[in-house]
Amino acid sequence: MKSLGRNAQGARLERIRASPRWAGEQFRNLHPILPGLRDPTASMPTLSEFICGGERRVPPQSLPSMNPLDTWSRSPGSGLRVTWLGHSTLLIEIDGLRVLTDPVWGKRASPSQLAGPKRFQPVPVALRALPPVDLVLVSHDHYDHLDYPTIRALAGRDVPFVTSLGVGAHLEFWGVRPECIVELDWWESHRLPNTGLTVTATPSQHFSGRGLKNRNATLWSSLVMRSPRHAVFFSGDTGLTTEYTTIRERLGPFDLVMLEVGGFHPSWGDMHLGPVHALDALALLGGGPFLPIHWGTFSLAMHAWDQPAEVLLELGPKAGAQLVMPRLGEPVEPTRAPSAQPWWRVVDTPVPRRTADTSAAITLPKAMPWPLD
């Protein structure tokens, strides 16, 4: 099945094996799991529970959305604007450039379009209607972040890609020209030619793989975009790690922080943030306008579809967070974003805000107690 992708070979594989993060024939997370992230009493959900378990896993109808094309035709006054297109797909306009993150227009987060987690929210704009993009970022190779039909369509545009080590093998297999692919290890940077935009791959706490035999064969990363005027942080998928302190020290402060908040389960709390730990991560990154991502599109955990947003709406202001929570397809400039409103409630009555939240706040050290490498 071509959607499974291709494993790295040759020079690409040699570069992977030279990474400090490569050990025992796979990539690994460098830091120990922080206490309190994984609930020792929680068991992994079974396949039947994942497919049929939980309540209110999807909304009863499509969520409100906007067509952003008219707004995209005008430059943002501040030089920085972001449009959330669903899950972890965003169009970031930064000082005259358009950057697309983890583009997923496919119907399912799966190797097959006949089975697997199905999109319950359409993308606000068709892929063919997307304006010219200057750069595509891919954080890692999971299906809800790296989508075969979407990449096949984007390959015809000859747009440059920046991604994590090893992921380029999938992109090339699907038709992206090798000269359009840049793969980064953590703390490596790429400057987009003839622009002032630099992308740096930074640590995250996660895993990778598209099949049974290639688990952790490619790297996972968060990504920082920096132009002469702005700096933006994109988490990809991650659990909470004090490496975020180092990211802030090396590359912050940030004019926009995008952190994953959905797809959380207590048994894999070390690999995903959830809304509570996203606020912890925001604090480690030094704050800044916070746009929550990785929710509102696919049902990838047992919690209610709106639980991440409801928990953030309650706890965010208490934590001093500046929440940026636009409707799908609504372009917003972080410096001019209105206060967060529960626009998603129009389709359903939400669950009690804290009932479904199984994550718990933990006490973090002020500084990292171990070296980065």
Summary of the structure (lengths in Angstrom):
residues: 373
radius of gyration: 19.1
end to end distance: 36.9
largest distance: 53.9
contacts: 1288
relative contact order: 0.18
helix: 23%
strand: 18%
